[in-house]
């Protein structure tokens, strides 16, 4: 009788799970992004969210939870129910940088989340204000050497902090740092010339560069970007030691059911193959790249190890 009861219970659970998946989603999905409107993360999340809403036949509501380099949103995600109705667009700001830069991180990026899929890699350009007398990265470095501590650079996330640390250490220059809560709040100051330089993934920075309001001196990619093909890679520009790259993926709370994860993974990867989505993501500097959940875990694990090593080698004090 006990064996029969256990078999019956297993059958009931299987049928319940199958029914839940068949009905999923039956209500709106919250899509959390840990940055404010104005940067590249917000529109990228909205582009992907709109595609998922079409494919799933259910609203996908984007919710901005900025602060602490996305760590506030990430920590909140660890406490959400694992039912597939709360997911997060997270870059390696939250999943590696915010962890590697803290003595006591509030979460474990490998244990406290359910990976769903990669979204892509961001196209990061190094920009200067046109008032800076430098047409190339090497000229910028020479100008900074001649004016130690006088140039001001802005950062909107931990990734940008490490880009600048790597650049300054490798080039032997010193600049003043002004941190911002995202790239959006930073933009008015670099456009006005109150900042001299910044590494940005900001989509409209490309348009500003084309208009001559900013100057792009290098791109953080292994090959030139079609968005600004005349701009050399960071290695071509003479700073190969700047090695960090930015990526983003979709994550859920811990212990999400595998069938829900597989459904979301399927839909995210399908969205990333749509020509309309690809075109829109490229406009905001994202090269679409899907993955399996396991593939996203591997990327996150390897990047976290790289960040911890670079933070240690650069001598960056932990917060």
ChimeraX attribute file (.defattr): number of C-alpha atoms within 10 A of each C-alpha:
attribute: neighborCount
match mode: 1-to-1
recipient: residues
	/A:1	6
	/A:2	7
	/A:3	8
	/A:4	9
	/A:5	10
	/A:6	11
	/A:7	12
	/A:8	12
	/A:9	12
	/A:10	12
	/A:11	12
	/A:12	12
	/A:13	12
	/A:14	12
	/A:15	12
	/A:16	12
	/A:17	15
	/A:18	13
	/A:19	11
	/A:20	15
	/A:21	15
	/A:22	11
	/A:23	10
	/A:24	17
	/A:25	18
	/A:26	14
	/A:27	12
	/A:28	14
	/A:29	21
	/A:30	17
	/A:31	22
	/A:32	26
	/A:33	27
	/A:34	26
	/A:35	30
	/A:36	20
	/A:37	16
	/A:38	17
	/A:39	23
	/A:40	24
	/A:41	28
	/A:42	21
	/A:43	19
	/A:44	24
	/A:45	24
	/A:46	18
	/A:47	17
	/A:48	22
	/A:49	22
	/A:50	19
	/A:51	21
	/A:52	20
	/A:53	17
	/A:54	12
	/A:55	13
	/A:56	17
	/A:57	14
	/A:58	16
	/A:59	17
	/A:60	23
	/A:61	17
	/A:62	22
	/A:63	18
	/A:64	18
	/A:65	17
	/A:66	19
	/A:67	16
	/A:68	18
	/A:69	23
	/A:70	28
	/A:71	24
	/A:72	16
	/A:73	23
	/A:74	31
	/A:75	19
	/A:76	13
	/A:77	22
	/A:78	21
	/A:79	12
	/A:80	15
	/A:81	14
	/A:82	19
	/A:83	19
	/A:84	20
	/A:85	19
	/A:86	19
	/A:87	26
	/A:88	24
	/A:89	29
	/A:90	26
	/A:91	28
	/A:92	25
	/A:93	22
	/A:94	26
	/A:95	26
	/A:96	24
	/A:97	25
	/A:98	25
	/A:99	23
	/A:100	24
	/A:101	18
	/A:102	12
	/A:103	10
	/A:104	10
	/A:105	14
	/A:106	14
	/A:107	19
	/A:108	14
	/A:109	24
	/A:110	16
	/A:111	13
	/A:112	17
	/A:113	25
	/A:114	25
	/A:115	28
	/A:116	31
	/A:117	28
	/A:118	29
	/A:119	28
	/A:120	20
	/A:121	19
	/A:122	26
	/A:123	23
	/A:124	23
	/A:125	27
	/A:126	23
	/A:127	23
	/A:128	28
	/A:129	23
	/A:130	19
	/A:131	12
	/A:132	17
	/A:133	11
	/A:134	18
	/A:135	13
	/A:136	18
	/A:137	21
	/A:138	15
	/A:139	14
	/A:140	17
	/A:141	20
	/A:142	15
	/A:143	16
	/A:144	22
	/A:145	18
	/A:146	11
	/A:147	13
	/A:148	13
	/A:149	13
	/A:150	13
	/A:151	19
	/A:152	18
	/A:153	22
	/A:154	25
	/A:155	23
	/A:156	24
	/A:157	25
	/A:158	21
	/A:159	24
	/A:160	25
	/A:161	21
	/A:162	21
	/A:163	20
	/A:164	22
	/A:165	21
	/A:166	22
	/A:167	20
	/A:168	18
	/A:169	13
	/A:170	13
	/A:171	17
	/A:172	13
	/A:173	19
	/A:174	20
	/A:175	19
	/A:176	13
	/A:177	16
	/A:178	13
	/A:179	15
	/A:180	16
	/A:181	17
	/A:182	26
	/A:183	26
	/A:184	19
	/A:185	15
	/A:186	22
	/A:187	22
	/A:188	12
	/A:189	13
	/A:190	22
	/A:191	18
	/A:192	13
	/A:193	18
	/A:194	15
	/A:195	22
	/A:196	23
	/A:197	26
	/A:198	27
	/A:199	25
	/A:200	31
	/A:201	25
	/A:202	23
	/A:203	24
	/A:204	17
	/A:205	22
	/A:206	23
	/A:207	15
	/A:208	14
	/A:209	18
	/A:210	13
	/A:211	10
	/A:212	12
	/A:213	18
	/A:214	24
	/A:215	25
	/A:216	28
	/A:217	23
	/A:218	26
	/A:219	26
	/A:220	26
	/A:221	20
	/A:222	13
	/A:223	13
	/A:224	18
	/A:225	20
	/A:226	10
	/A:227	15
	/A:228	16
	/A:229	11
	/A:230	12
	/A:231	20
	/A:232	23
	/A:233	22
	/A:234	25
	/A:235	17
	/A:236	15
	/A:237	15
	/A:238	16
	/A:239	19
	/A:240	14
	/A:241	14
	/A:242	19
	/A:243	17
	/A:244	17
	/A:245	17
	/A:246	19
	/A:247	23
	/A:248	26
	/A:249	26
	/A:250	25
	/A:251	27
	/A:252	29
	/A:253	25
	/A:254	19
	/A:255	15
	/A:256	17
	/A:257	14
	/A:258	11
	/A:259	14
	/A:260	21
	/A:261	22
	/A:262	15
	/A:263	15
	/A:264	20
	/A:265	21
	/A:266	16
	/A:267	17
	/A:268	24
	/A:269	19
	/A:270	15
	/A:271	24
	/A:272	21
	/A:273	13
	/A:274	11
	/A:275	10
	/A:276	12
	/A:277	19
	/A:278	18
	/A:279	13
	/A:280	15
	/A:281	24
	/A:282	17
	/A:283	19
	/A:284	23
	/A:285	27
	/A:286	25
	/A:287	19
	/A:288	21
	/A:289	17
	/A:290	25
	/A:291	20
	/A:292	17
	/A:293	19
	/A:294	13
	/A:295	15
	/A:296	21
	/A:297	22
	/A:298	13
	/A:299	15
	/A:300	23
	/A:301	15
	/A:302	11
	/A:303	20
	/A:304	21
	/A:305	12
	/A:306	17
	/A:307	21
	/A:308	16
	/A:309	13
	/A:310	18
	/A:311	18
	/A:312	14
	/A:313	10
	/A:314	13
	/A:315	10
	/A:316	13
	/A:317	10
	/A:318	12
	/A:319	11
